[in-house]
Amino acid sequence: MEAIIAPVSVELLEAELTPDKLLRKTNKSNNEIYVLTHHDSPNVMREIGRLREVSFRTSGGGSGLDCDVDMYDTMEVPYKQLIVWNPDDREIIGGYRFLHGADVTYDENGVPMLTSSHLFKYSEKFIKEYLPYTIELGRSFVRPEYQSTKMGAKSLFALDNLWDGLGALTVALPNTKYFFGKATMYPSFGEEPSCLLYYFLSKYFPDEEALVIPHRPMPVNMDVEKMKALFCGSSYKEDYKILKEEIKKFDRNIPPLVNAYMSLSPTMKIFGTSINDEFGDVHETGLMIKIDDIFDDKKVRHVESYVKAL
């Protein structure tokens, strides 16, 4: 495990956060969202890599390197970085990296060069009918300080600020119908709470077309009959309440990002869970969201607010 690099100078960061890279202002907290790449903002990329590694190690994952920057960040057509910047405290709050399907390159075997390609096998149908209209999301993080309730409203809206950025992308990249990504779970979450969550997700958000399949599925010692008896509610809302109550018995909560994805769309697809042996053996659950099916209140909050500001 390498020692993480020192913070990058604020002056270097601000020199690269130029107006042409500004995507929008956030709805809450008066923060700013920028889109950039390693090629046009190498110092910001280095600070993103530092913060990602700090955040992921805090949760029990991480690359183990001094800075979490990989080939997908630096290749010829790299993943773009979406970040939330706090102009008052002059620091990055959180971010995503993303790549539109129209910009995907393929290896010699015709496999898309996506960050999830070592975790999941893509069906021909997914590659031809979904990927060209999809934004793949990855490496989502929120700076650890902003995950604490001690930060008050600043931490409360950190994830909401990121959703503002994703909402704006659906307008800025109009040939987009889907978000495809991963929700990360850490081994420390525990086997029994994980089983509860995975069963619930597979019940309400199944991938009936087998579009994406894990290369190395996470082994789950699940008593399916017990789960069926437990989740006996007559609706999603009732079973969700059961899920929260059961997970709390293990002194756990539904992970915030997973919870946020579940509240975005009723037609989300879950693609199973793969073990990421390159990132601390974390559990990566693949998922896809159809943008047209996102709940109206979320569209108003994160998409229409951006359109009105144009």
Residue pairs with C-beta under 8 A, 6 or more apart in sequence:
1 64
2 64
2 65
2 66
3 66
4 50
4 53
4 54
4 57
4 66
4 67
5 46
5 49
5 50
5 66
5 67
7 47
7 50
8 43
8 44
8 46
8 47
8 50
9 43
10 90
10 91
12 43
13 43
13 44
13 47
13 90
13 92
14 90
15 43
16 36
16 40
16 41
16 42
16 43
16 44
17 32
17 34
17 36
17 41
17 44
17 85
21 34
21 35
21 36
21 40
21 41
22 32
22 33
22 34
23 33
23 34
23 35
23 82
23 165
23 168
23 169
23 172
24 32
24 33
24 164
24 165
24 168
24 306
24 309
25 31
25 32
25 33
25 309
26 32
26 33
26 84
26 157
26 160
26 161
26 164
27 160
27 161
27 164
27 301
27 302
27 305
28 153
28 157
28 160
28 161
29 86
29 153
29 154
29 157
29 161
30 87
30 88
31 84
31 85
31 86
31 87
31 93
31 161
32 84
32 85
32 87
33 82
33 83
33 84
33 85
33 161
33 164
33 165
33 168
34 44
34 82
34 83
34 85
35 80
35 81
35 82
35 165
36 44
36 45
36 80
36 81
36 83
37 45
37 78
37 79
37 80
37 81
38 45
38 69
38 73
38 74
38 78
38 81
39 78
41 81
44 81
44 83
44 92
45 69
45 73
45 74
45 81
46 67
46 69
47 92
48 69
48 81
48 83
48 92
48 95
49 67
49 68
49 69
49 73
50 67
50 68
51 92
51 95
51 141
51 143
52 68
52 95
52 139
52 141
53 62
53 63
53 65
53 66
53 67
53 68
54 143
54 144
55 141
55 142
55 143
55 144
56 62
56 63
56 68
56 141
56 279
56 280
58 144
59 184
59 186
59 188
60 186
60 187
60 188
60 280
60 282
61 184
61 186
61 276
61 279
61 280
61 282
62 68
62 279
62 280
63 70
63 278
63 279
64 280
68 139
72 78
72 79
72 97
72 99
72 113
72 115
72 138
73 79
73 81
73 97
75 113
77 103
77 105
79 97
79 98
79 99
79 115
79 138
80 97
80 98
80 99
81 95
81 96
81 97
82 95
82 96
82 97
82 98
82 162
82 165
82 166
82 169
83 92
83 93
83 94
83 95
84 92
84 93
84 94
84 95
84 158
84 161
84 162
84 165
85 91
85 92
85 93
86 92
86 93
86 154
91 143
92 143
93 142
93 143
93 146
93 154
93 158
93 161
94 140
94 141
94 142
94 143
94 146
94 158
94 159
94 161
94 162
95 139
95 140
95 141
95 162
96 137
96 138
96 139
96 140
96 162
96 165
96 166
97 115
97 137
97 138
97 139
98 135
98 136
98 137
98 138
98 169
99 114
99 115
99 135
99 136
100 134
100 135
100 173
100 175
100 176
101 130
101 131
101 132
101 133
101 134
101 135
101 136
102 132
102 175
104 112
104 113
104 114
104 131
105 112
105 113
106 112
106 113
107 113
111 117
111 122
112 122
112 127
112 131
114 136
115 136
115 138
115 139
116 136
116 138
116 180
116 181
116 182
116 284
116 286
118 215
118 278
119 182
119 214
119 215
119 216
119 274
119 276
119 284
119 286
120 212
120 213
120 214
120 215
120 271
120 274
120 286
121 212
121 213
121 214
121 215
122 131
122 211
122 212
123 209
123 210
123 211
123 212
123 213
125 209
125 211
126 211
126 212
130 177
130 178
130 180
130 211
130 288
131 180
132 175
133 175
133 176
133 177
133 178
134 176
134 177
134 178
134 179
134 180
134 288
135 169
135 173
135 176
135 178
135 179
135 180
136 180
136 181
137 166
137 179
137 180
137 181
138 181
138 182
140 162
140 181
140 257
142 158
142 159
142 162
143 158
145 151
145 155
146 154
146 155
146 158
147 155
147 158
148 155
149 155
149 156
159 256
159 257
159 260
163 260
163 298
163 301
163 302
164 302
164 305
164 306
166 179
166 302
167 298
167 299
167 301
167 302
167 303
167 305
167 306
168 302
168 303
168 306
169 176
170 176
170 291
170 303
171 303
171 306
171 307
171 310
176 291
177 290
177 291
177 292
178 288
178 289
178 290
178 291
179 288
179 289
179 291
180 286
180 287
180 288
181 286
181 287
181 288
182 284
182 285
182 286
182 287
183 255
183 257
183 258
183 261
183 284
183 285
183 287
184 257
184 276
184 282
184 283
184 284
184 285
185 194
185 197
185 255
185 258
185 273
185 282
185 283
185 284
185 285
186 280
186 282
186 283
187 281
187 282
187 283
189 252
189 255
190 250
190 252
191 221
192 250
193 246
193 247
193 250
193 252
194 220
194 283
195 220
195 221
195 222
195 227
196 227
196 230
196 243
196 246
196 247
197 243
197 247
197 254
197 258
198 220
198 222
198 273
198 285
199 222
199 224
199 227
199 231
200 231
200 239
200 240
200 243
201 262
201 270
201 285
202 270
203 231
203 239
204 236
204 239
205 262
205 267
205 268
205 269
205 270
205 287
206 269
206 270
207 269
207 270
207 271
207 272
211 269
211 271
211 288
212 271
212 272
212 286
212 288
213 271
213 272
214 271
214 272
214 273
214 274
214 286
215 274
216 274
216 275
216 277
217 272
217 273
217 274
217 275
218 273
218 274
218 275
218 283
220 273
230 242
230 246
231 239
231 242
231 243
232 239
232 242
233 239
233 241
233 242
236 266
240 262
243 254
244 253
244 254
247 253
247 254
254 262
258 285
261 268
261 287
261 289
262 268
263 295
263 298
264 289
264 294
264 295
264 298
265 289
265 290
265 293
265 294
265 295
266 293
266 295
267 289
267 290
267 293
268 287
268 288
268 289
269 287
269 288
269 289
270 285
270 286
270 287
271 285
271 286
271 287
271 288
272 285
272 286
273 283
273 284
273 285
273 286
274 283
274 284
274 286
275 281
275 282
275 283
275 284
276 282
276 283
276 284
